[in-house]
């Protein structure tokens, strides 16, 4: 019986090591992907701003099928949902963030499920915009291939609340997700270890 515990213990450690390597690989893929999202902000002189985005995948390592802007305010505070513009073959959706209940995100995604509308490696795409009365500030972005096997992230100008003191310091959504995943793995490992004595 003792050999079964030892074998399980070794198997459990292997699973944890595999999960840790996978998580580190995910962060390494983030650093390797050279996707750059840039923005220009036009002051419309009527109290609103138009945010224009270009996704540059000239030096990327994957075709982009989806990209996200991460906001520190809920979708109920959006004043731009009716003004969002996307290039042909793309659409958008609002997302509430479960890890940040005071936050939201807008996801832009290619409509063609076979990749014909993806932003291919070596190319770029503009034509994404939204108009808002919210002031320009830094927002997080992330970009993904169709299978979410890799990602790139950074910051770009986007709508932000006018009072920064009301914005919680959430850090990177990716880092929060990674820490939560590692916490679940460690919790599972410690509970199995207690069961097996």
C-alpha positions in Angstrom: 0.0 0.0 0.0 2.8 2.4 0.8 4.1 2.1 -2.8 0.7 3.3 -4.1 1.0 6.4 -1.9 4.5 7.0 -3.2 3.5 6.5 -6.8 0.5 8.8 -6.3 2.7 11.4 -4.6 5.1 11.3 -7.5 2.3 11.4 -10.0 0.8 14.4 -8.1 4.1 16.2 -8.1 4.5 15.6 -11.8 1.0 17.1 -12.4 1.9 20.2 -10.4 5.2 20.5 -12.2 3.4 20.2 -15.6 0.9 22.8 -14.6 3.7 25.2 -13.5 5.6 24.7 -16.7 2.4 25.3 -18.7 1.7 28.5 -16.8 5.3 29.7 -17.3 5.0 28.8 -21.0 1.9 30.9 -21.2 3.7 33.9 -19.7 6.8 33.2 -22.0 4.5 33.2 -25.0 3.2 36.6 -23.9 6.7 38.0 -24.0 7.5 36.4 -27.4 4.5 37.7 -29.2 5.3 41.1 -30.7 1.7 42.3 -31.4 1.4 46.0 -31.0 -1.9 47.9 -30.7 -1.7 51.6 -31.2 -4.3 54.3 -30.8 -5.0 57.9 -31.7 -7.4 60.0 -29.8 -9.4 62.7 -31.5 -11.0 65.5 -29.3 -14.4 66.1 -31.0 -14.7 69.5 -29.2 -18.2 68.5 -27.9 -17.1 66.8 -24.7 -16.4 63.5 -26.5 -13.3 61.7 -27.7 -13.0 59.2 -30.6 -10.5 56.4 -29.9 -9.1 54.9 -33.1 -7.1 51.6 -32.9 -4.7 49.8 -35.3 -3.5 46.3 -34.6 0.0 45.8 -36.0 0.9 42.1 -36.3 4.0 42.8 -38.5 6.3 41.0 -36.0 3.7 38.8 -34.3 4.0 35.1 -33.7 0.3 34.2 -34.3 -2.7 35.2 -36.4 -5.0 37.5 -34.4 -8.6 36.4 -34.2 -9.6 38.4 -31.2 -8.4 41.4 -29.1 -9.7 42.9 -25.9 -9.6 46.3 -24.2 -9.8 45.9 -20.4 -11.6 48.8 -18.5 -11.8 49.6 -14.8 -15.5 50.4 -14.9 -18.6 48.2 -15.4 -20.5 47.9 -18.7 -23.3 49.9 -17.1 -21.0 53.0 -17.3 -20.4 52.5 -21.0 -21.5 55.5 -23.0 -19.9 54.2 -26.2 -21.7 50.9 -27.1 -23.7 52.5 -29.9 -20.6 54.2 -31.4 -18.3 51.2 -31.8 -17.0 50.8 -35.3 -15.2 47.7 -36.6 -13.7 46.8 -39.9 -15.5 44.5 -42.3 -15.4 40.9 -41.1 -15.2 41.9 -37.4 -17.7 42.5 -34.6 -17.6 43.3 -30.8 -19.2 42.3 -27.5 -19.2 43.7 -24.0 -17.8 41.5 -21.2 -18.3 41.7 -17.5 -15.1 40.6 -15.6 -15.7 38.0 -12.9 -12.2 38.6 -11.4 -12.9 42.3 -11.3 -16.5 43.0 -10.5 -16.1 46.7 -11.0 -14.5 46.2 -14.4 -15.5 45.3 -17.9 -14.0 44.6 -21.3 -14.8 45.0 -24.9 -13.8 42.1 -27.2 -13.3 42.6 -30.9 -13.4 39.3 -32.9 -13.2 38.1 -36.4 -16.5 36.7 -37.7 -15.1 34.1 -40.1 -14.5 30.8 -38.2 -11.9 29.6 -40.7 -9.5 32.5 -40.2 -10.1 34.4 -43.4 -10.7 37.7 -41.4 -7.8 37.1 -38.9 -5.0 39.7 -38.8 -2.3 37.5 -40.3 1.4 37.5 -39.2 3.1 40.3 -41.1 0.0 42.5 -41.5 -1.9 45.1 -39.7 -5.6 46.2 -39.5 -7.1 49.6 -38.6 -10.8 50.7 -38.6 -11.6 49.9 -35.0 -13.0 52.9 -33.1 -15.4 54.1 -30.4 -16.6 57.5 -29.2 -16.9 58.3 -25.5 -17.2 61.3 -23.1 -14.8 59.3 -20.8 -11.4 60.9 -20.6 -8.3 59.4 -22.4 -6.1 57.2 -20.1 -4.2 54.0 -20.2 -6.1 50.8 -20.6 -4.8 47.2 -20.9 -5.2 45.3 -24.1 -4.7 41.7 -25.0 -4.7 39.9 -28.4 -5.3 36.2 -29.1 -5.3 33.6 -31.9 -8.5 31.6 -32.6 -7.6 28.8 -30.1 -6.4 31.1 -27.3 -3.1 29.1 -27.3 -1.0 32.3 -26.9 -1.5 36.0 -26.2 0.1 39.4 -26.2 -0.7 42.3 -24.0 0.2 45.9 -23.3 -1.3 49.3 -22.7 -3.0 51.7 -25.1 -5.0 54.9 -24.8 -8.7 54.4 -24.1 -11.7 55.7 -22.2 -11.2 56.0 -18.4 -13.2 57.5 -15.5 -12.4 61.1 -14.9 -11.7 60.5 -11.2 -8.8 58.0 -11.0 -9.2 57.6 -7.2 -12.4 55.7 -7.9 -10.6 53.2 -10.1 -9.3 50.1 -8.2 -5.8 49.0 -8.9 -6.4 45.6 -10.5 -3.1 45.0 -12.3 -2.9 42.6 -15.1 -6.0 40.4 -15.6 -3.6 37.8 -16.9 -1.5 37.8 -13.7 -4.7 37.6 -11.6 -5.9 34.6 -13.7 -2.5 32.9 -13.4 -2.3 33.4 -9.6 -5.8 32.0 -9.2 -4.9 29.0 -11.3 -1.8 28.3 -9.3 -3.7 28.8 -6.0 -6.2 26.2 -7.1 -3.5 23.7 -8.1 -1.7 24.2 -4.8 -5.0 23.9 -2.8 -5.7 20.6 -4.7 -2.2 19.3 -4.0 -2.3 20.2 -0.3 -5.8 18.5 0.2 -4.6 15.3 -1.6 -1.5 15.3 0.5 -3.5 15.5 3.7 -5.8 12.7 2.5 -2.8 10.4 1.8 -1.1 11.3 5.1 
